[in-house]
Amino acid sequence: MAIEVHTVRQLKGASSRTKLHHLYKTVCRRGINVHLTKDDIHVTPAVMSILLQRRPEDLDKGDLQALRVLLGLRHDREASPCLAPASEAFKAKTRDMEAAASLFYLLVGEPAAGTA
């Protein structure tokens, strides 16, 4: 079961933190995934788990250096001619990281007030 929402702006909450809190309640507590259709991001418990590992200050700063590093490592891993092809489990986990990073940047890119 999933709820479709067009953009992050339509998520409940006036700030990045409250939007994330409402996403947590929907996805993790109620077990309902959220699909942001405009950006084709599927917010699942795995994506929320990655986002919730960040400090709240990261949302305020708009920086998620750790995820950017992990995504760079994923690219290097998949592009390296010396390594065996990435496993499906590895690809699935890094897709979750990409979704979390995309959602993070959409959340911090939203104006702090006037959205609901």
C-alpha positions as CSV (number, residue, x, y, z in Angstrom):
1,M,0.0,0.0,0.0
2,A,1.3,3.5,-0.9
3,I,0.1,7.1,-0.8
4,E,0.9,9.1,-3.9
5,V,1.9,12.7,-3.4
6,H,3.0,14.9,-6.3
7,T,5.7,17.0,-4.6
8,V,7.5,17.3,-1.2
9,R,5.7,20.7,-0.8
10,Q,2.4,18.7,-0.4
11,L,3.7,16.7,2.5
12,K,2.2,17.6,5.9
13,G,4.3,20.0,8.0
14,A,5.7,23.6,7.8
15,S,9.4,22.8,8.1
16,S,11.8,20.1,7.0
17,R,11.8,18.5,10.4
18,T,8.1,18.3,10.7
19,K,7.7,16.9,7.2
20,L,10.3,14.3,8.1
21,H,8.4,13.5,11.4
22,H,5.1,13.1,9.5
23,L,6.8,10.9,6.9
24,Y,8.2,8.8,9.8
25,K,4.7,8.4,11.3
26,T,3.2,7.4,8.0
27,V,5.9,5.1,6.7
28,C,7.3,3.5,9.8
29,R,4.5,3.5,12.3
30,R,1.5,3.0,10.0
31,G,3.4,0.9,7.4
32,I,2.3,3.0,4.4
33,N,4.9,3.9,1.9
34,V,4.8,7.3,0.2
35,H,5.5,7.8,-3.5
36,L,6.6,11.3,-4.5
37,T,5.4,11.1,-8.1
38,K,7.1,14.2,-9.6
39,D,10.5,13.1,-8.5
40,D,9.7,9.3,-8.6
41,I,11.0,8.8,-5.0
42,H,9.5,5.8,-3.1
43,V,9.8,6.5,0.6
44,T,10.0,3.1,2.3
45,P,11.1,2.1,5.8
46,A,14.6,1.5,4.4
47,V,14.8,5.1,3.1
48,M,13.5,6.5,6.3
49,S,16.0,4.4,8.3
50,I,18.8,6.1,6.3
51,L,17.4,9.6,6.8
52,L,16.8,9.1,10.5
53,Q,20.4,8.2,11.0
54,R,21.3,11.9,10.3
55,R,21.4,14.5,13.0
56,P,18.5,17.0,13.0
57,E,21.1,19.8,12.4
58,D,21.9,18.2,9.0
59,L,18.4,19.3,7.9
60,D,19.0,22.8,9.1
61,K,22.4,23.0,7.4
62,G,21.2,21.4,4.2
63,D,24.3,19.2,4.0
64,L,24.5,15.4,4.0
65,Q,28.2,14.8,3.3
66,A,28.1,11.1,4.4
67,L,25.4,10.2,1.8
68,R,27.3,12.0,-0.9
69,V,30.4,10.0,-0.1
70,L,28.4,6.7,0.0
71,L,26.8,7.5,-3.4
72,G,30.3,8.2,-4.8
73,L,31.5,4.9,-3.5
74,R,28.5,3.2,-5.2
75,H,29.4,4.7,-8.5
76,D,33.0,3.7,-8.2
77,R,32.0,0.1,-7.2
78,E,29.6,-0.3,-10.1
79,A,32.0,1.4,-12.7
80,S,35.2,-0.4,-11.7
81,P,36.3,-2.9,-14.3
82,C,38.4,-4.7,-11.7
83,L,35.5,-5.7,-9.5
84,A,32.8,-8.3,-10.1
85,P,29.4,-6.8,-10.9
86,A,27.5,-5.5,-7.9
87,S,25.0,-7.8,-6.3
88,E,21.3,-7.1,-6.4
89,A,21.3,-6.6,-2.6
90,F,24.0,-3.9,-3.0
91,K,22.1,-2.2,-5.8
92,A,18.9,-2.2,-3.8
93,K,20.6,-0.7,-0.7
94,T,22.3,2.0,-2.8
95,R,18.9,2.8,-4.5
96,D,17.6,3.4,-1.0
97,M,20.5,5.7,-0.3
98,E,19.9,7.6,-3.5
99,A,16.2,8.0,-2.6
100,A,17.1,9.2,0.9
101,A,19.6,11.7,-0.5
102,S,17.1,13.0,-3.1
103,L,14.4,13.3,-0.4
104,F,16.8,15.0,1.9
105,Y,17.7,17.7,-0.7
106,L,14.1,18.2,-1.6
107,L,13.2,18.7,2.1
108,V,16.0,21.2,2.7
109,G,15.3,23.0,-0.5
110,E,11.7,23.8,0.6
111,P,11.0,27.2,2.2
112,A,10.8,27.0,6.0
113,A,7.4,28.7,6.3
114,G,4.2,28.8,4.3
115,T,4.1,25.1,3.3
116,A,1.7,22.6,4.7
